[in-house]
Amino acid sequence: MTKNIIFSVLLTASLVGCADTPENQEKETVPTNVAEQINAEEFESVNDVYDPLEGFNRVMWDLNYDYLDPYLARPISLAYVDYTPNPVRLGIANFFANLDEPASMVNSLIMQNPEDAVAHFNRFWINTVFGIAGLIDIASAADIPPPSNRAFGDSLGYYGVGNGPYFMVPFYGPVTLREGVGDAADGLYLPLSLLTFWQSLGKWAFEGMEDRAALVKQEALLEDSPDPYVFTRDAYIQHKNFRATGGETPVDEPENEEQLDDYLDEIDDY
């Protein structure tokens, strides 16, 4: 279970019931913040996990995993994906992804990746001007594909700042201190800084529903784990460590990478 999938999706449930998908509509690929950002991952025992509140975190995990997700987040997310027309979903996903481009541009510069920074800049102004405020991904059609999103938490990790304490937040999911500080910093960039609380919550909800629906095919892997809490925690921290490297693939590939690549490819992009 990932961040941005719990409870707040209720805010958009009313939009799902009145949406239809034409039977003859051609399937489109709707981008998600999770699946697009990871192409290669490493999963092994994570030694730098700092989980001082494990007892509390496990209680919150049980609340999220056993109750909030199966009875709220999962069915609402699947209803949104199944019954909302794909062009509508695609436009919403494009619009919210466009809002993150400036923050990704700045963090790409901080992480010494000027090529990605230029790509984020070009994608933002092209899609904003010619793509109806980002609803249409004109930049990709102009051969400017989206690089990996970068957050300030990734930038901090790039320069050696540790993840800090790990928390399992009720109604929200996993988060680290570094990520929380990074998200607050990214919210200071335009246009994210212009969003009201409710607009930010709406962005979180729509992106969360897409991310949660994308994880359905990985549920069996999680259920087969002897300790789903530890599995998710370690995978989450490994994902954050990978992002902090700037997306560099580790030299030494673990023996069990092939089995777990698919799960990590879908875990929350925070």
Secondary structure, 3 states (H helix, E strand, C coil): CCCCCCCHHHHHHHHHHCCCCCCCCCCCCCCCCCCCCCCCCCCCCCCCCECCCHHHHHHHHHHHHHHHHHHHHHHHHHHHHHHCCHHHHHHHHHHHHHHCHHHHHHHHHHCCCHHHHHHHHHHHHHHHHHCCCCCCCHHHHCCCCCCCCCCHHHHHHHCCCCCCEEEEECCCEEEEHHHHHHHHHHCCCCCHHHCCHHHHHHHHHHHHHHHHHHCHHHHHHHHCCCCHHHHHHHHHHHHHHHHHCCCCCCCCCCCCHHHHHHHHHHCCCC
